[in-house]
Amino acid sequence: MKTLIIYYSESGSTEIISKVLAYNLNADIVMIQDLKPRDGFKNRLTASFDAFRENKTEIYPPTLNLENYDLIYIGTPVWASKPSPAISTIIDSCDLRRKDVILFTTMTSSGGAATIEKLEKKVKARGGRVVETFTIKTKDKDMNRLMRDAESIIDILDLKIYK
Ligand SMILES: Cc1cc2nc3c(=O)[nH]c(=O)nc-3n(C[C@H](O)[C@H](O)[C@H](O)COP(=O)(O)O)c2cc1C
């Protein structure tokens, strides 16, 4: 089974987790870039607003050819209890028919379940089948701790069975 990990990460936590998943699950990996600036206080306010309103954004790459993949992981930070605009935008441009999908979020405290619910609806609307979901809390965790958390999730959810 060929696996692709698609992620967006603004401050690096979702990226670390995605890389650990890719390494351990022998998956390809692609980062989605949000072409709107998201750093700094003012941009973060706009980011929350955009996520809350479920606004689309400009992304790179603008779409992905998933033809060669059977299993797709999609990872996003939680923003205002919603998926990041970059991840919402890429999902809406992808053909997920006949794809198994695993959704994951990172967050500091809350909103993971609501975000997963939103993503699940979007994936289903594109024809995908969600087979697993998980959320990792990132507050006060350094890189090593995040890596360990990602490795634990692989074991706890037995993610290697999808390989
Ligand atoms: C604009 C913005 C909105 C956020 N909203 C939430 C939220 O609603 N709930 C939460 O627990 N964390 C929230 N966070 C924190 C991030 O979800 C968390 O730090 C995440 O792990 C960051 O992932 P990243 O490093 O991959 O960008 C928010 C962060 C930003 C920048």
The ligand as a Gaussian input file, in Angstrom:
#p B3LYP/6-31G(d) Opt

LIG

0 1
 C       -4.022000      31.192000      14.432000
 C       -3.912000      30.112000      15.475000
 C       -5.071000      29.605000      16.077000
 C       -4.991000      28.590000      17.025000
 N       -6.145000      28.064000      17.580000
 C       -6.067000      27.031000      18.469000
 C       -7.250000      26.440000      19.023000
 O       -8.381000      26.797000      18.707000
 N       -7.086000      25.436000      19.946000
 C       -5.846000      24.990000      20.342000
 O       -5.767000      24.100000      21.176000
 N       -4.713000      25.507000      19.801000
 C       -4.788000      26.504000      18.868000
 N       -3.643000      27.017000      18.316000
 C       -2.358000      26.399000      18.638000
 C       -1.907000      25.390000      17.560000
 O       -2.966000      24.545000      17.141000
 C       -0.806000      24.472000      18.083000
 O        0.221000      25.226000      18.616000
 C       -0.294000      23.570000      16.978000
 O        0.340000      22.442000      17.514000
 C        0.658000      24.324000      16.062000
 O        1.058000      23.465000      15.024000
 P        2.225000      23.900000      14.021000
 O        3.458000      24.114000      14.878000
 O        2.379000      22.718000      13.131000
 O        1.803000      25.123000      13.321000
 C       -3.707000      28.051000      17.386000
 C       -2.547000      28.578000      16.791000
 C       -2.641000      29.596000      15.843000
 C       -1.377000      30.128000      15.196000

